[in-house]
Amino acid sequence: MKGKILTMLKKRQGDFVSGQSICDSLGVSRTAVWKHVNQLKEDGYRVESVPRKGYRIVSSPDVLTSEEIVPLLDTDFIGKNIINHHEVESTNLTAKAAGRSGCPDGTVVTTEHQTGGRGRSGRSWISSPGEAVQMSIVLRPGTPPATAPPITQIGAAAVAVTLEAMGFAPKVKWPNDVLISGKKVCGILTEMTCELDRIDFIVMGIGINVNVKAFPKPVDEVATSLLLEGGRSLDRRKIAAEVLNRFEPLYREYLEGNGDAYLEICRRLSWLEGKEISFEKDGITVTATAGDIDEDGRLEVHFPDGRSERLLSGEVHLGSV
């Protein structure tokens, strides 16, 4: 009911909506309307009420709810079903539960705060309430598991071009991080549930440090935020919506085999190419020089003895062992 009232008020774009018209449309009493309007105020909405005029929205909070994000989308299916929680252990965990329960393709789980957010290799993802975009997308490509690895890079490409459009200079650290000024501003964690020959669903978690004012030591040496880089607070709702808007066409194009726009983005903004890197191979940490990203999204690496390999996935570190 609260959501329906909010939708009615938002559609009027700041004009008053009479309490009686809300009652008539929703079949509820004036007392019920008053109760739900007060709940909207508690949620951070500024709602003006004037006798004989009704109610109108003065301003909306920067929250990652369906009511705030969906109107900003121009997608066909990504983000059209949003599950929002004020606080969860992890959006990926919540999204996986939704995936097992049969949620629609393109469902997005959002939260204001994760108490147990995770990155690659089980590392924790540090965040403060209301300062980051924390969301997970449930995807049902219906393809073999071997098609899954590039989806992480599609997410990174969508984030990177979103930040470029905002005036930042992002770089993509293959395969799952987006950097600004050499520091991590976004991490992506992709997890898959599948059969031997078919993906049941994929959950891609995206965490973007937006209005984070400071990081604890030693995290501050490797992480940054859009606020720290740009000097001003930004609207998380618009950033989340724009990432989803840019992700859908890149993802669809990949599934349909009609192009490699995401690869062009990742190559153009590659942070690793030409740099000395280290990674684990057969339980041993080895050193190589990062090359280009091939047509399958694999990272080319060149060893000192002249050999070359292509990495499908894995964690890559800058510098030698």
C-alpha positions, -999 to +999 in steps of 0.1 A: +000+000+000+028+024+009+044+017-025+012+024-043+007+057-026+043+067-034+038+058-070+007+080-072+025+109-057+055+105-079+034+104-111+021+139-103+056+152-103+053+176-073+016+185-077-008+178-049-029+146-049-060+148-028-064+124+001-098+115-012-086+106-046-060+083-030-087+067-009-110+062-039-082+047-061-069+023-035-101+016-016-088+026+018-097+050+045-082+085+051-067+071+083-049+044+063-035+070+038-023+092+067-006+062+083+012+052+051+022+088+043+038+090+077+057+058+070+070+074+038+083+103+059+100+078+082+117+063+052+132+097+043+106+111+019+097+148+024+059+148+019+040+181+022+003+178+033-021+208+030-057+208+040-081+207+010-051+201-014-038+168-002-002+155-004+028+160-026+064+147-028+089+175-021+120+153-022+130+117-022+158+099-003+187+083-021+176+047-015+180+017-038+143+007-039+121-004-068+101+029-066+133+049-070+152+029-096+126+014-119+114+049-132+150+055-143+154+023-163+151+019-201+157-018-200+134-046-211+139-070-183+170-062-162+160-045-130+122-046-137+119-068-106+138-053-077+140-069-042+153-043-017+163-049+019+176-022+043+202-046+055+213-081+044+243-103+051+251-103+013+231-094-018+246-124-035+233-147-008+199-131-010+199-132-048+208-169-048+179-176-025+156-157-049+171-176-079+164-209-063+128-197-056+123-190-093+125-152-095+123-137-130+154-133-152+169-099-146+158-097-109+180-073-090+186-075-052+196-042-036+205-031+000+216-001+019+241-022+040+258-055+038+269-070+071+289-098+054+296-087+019+322-108+000+347-103-027+368-128-046+386-155-026+363-150+004+376-115+012+352-092+030+337-062+012+337-032+035+309-007+033+289+018+054+251+022+053+239+044+024+273+051+009+276+024-018+257+008-046+253-028-035+233-049-058+232-084-073+216-094-107+200-128-112+206-140-148+191-170-165+209-173-198+200-209-204+234-216-219+262-241-211+284-233-181+314-226-204+297-194-215+297-178-180+332-163-175+328-133-198+296-122-179+318-107-152+336-086-178+303-075-192+295-062-157+328-044-154+324-028-189+289-016-179+302+000-147+333+015-165+313+032-193+288+045-167+317+062-148+332+075-180+299+092-188+301+109-154+335+124-161+357+099-144+387+080-159+381+044-149+403+014-158+393-022-159+415-046-140+408-080-156+385-097-149+364-081-122+375-048-108+371-012-119+398+012-107+402+050-106+436+065-099+449+030-096+426+022-067+395-001-066+362+017-068+341-013-079+343-050-074+323-077-091+316-112-077+299-137-101+286-170-089+268-198-108+244-226-101+243-251-130+238-286-143+265-303-163+252-289-196+231-259-186+233-229-163+204-227-139+211-191-130+240-167-124+242-141-097+265-112-104+271-090-074+283-054-080+296-031-053+305+005-062+320+028-036+300+060-042+298+084-012+323+066+010+342+094+029+371+074+042+385+038+043+402+022+073+439+014+071+454-004+052+423-006+029+427+032+021+459+023+001+440+002-024+404+015-024+387+047-033+353+062-039+336+084-064+332+110-036+370+110-029+378+111-066+353+137-076+349+158-045+311+157-043+283+133-033+265+116-061+230+101-065+233+063-060+199+057-075+210+072-109+243+053-108+226+019-101+200+025-129+226+036-154+247+005-148+217-017-154+208+003-185+242-001-199+245-038-189+215-051-206+225-044-243+260-056-237+247-088-221+221-094-248+246-088-276+270-114-260+242-140-257+231-134-293+267-136-306+262-103-325+294-085-314+320-079-288+313-044-275+321-054-240+355-067-251+362-034-269+355-015-237+376-038-215+405-037-240+403+001-243+403+006-206+426-023-196+448-015-166+470-045-168+482-046-203+520-043-205+524-045-167+543-072-147+518-094-129+517-125-107+491-152-103+488-187-091+493-216-115+492-252-103+496-241-067+526-220-075+528-182-078+544-172-111+553-139-128+545-128-163+536-097-184+500-090-191+490-088-227+457-081-245+423-097-238+414-122-265+381-127-284+369-151-256+376-127-228+408-145-217+439-125-206+470-132-226+501-135-204+537-137-216+564-154-195+601-144-194+611-175-213+590-165-243+560-188-236+525-174-236+492-185-221+456-173-218+439-171-185+402-178-184+397-166-148+415-161-116+431-135-094+459-114-108+482-092-088+503-063-100+541-069-096+563-099-093+564-126-066 
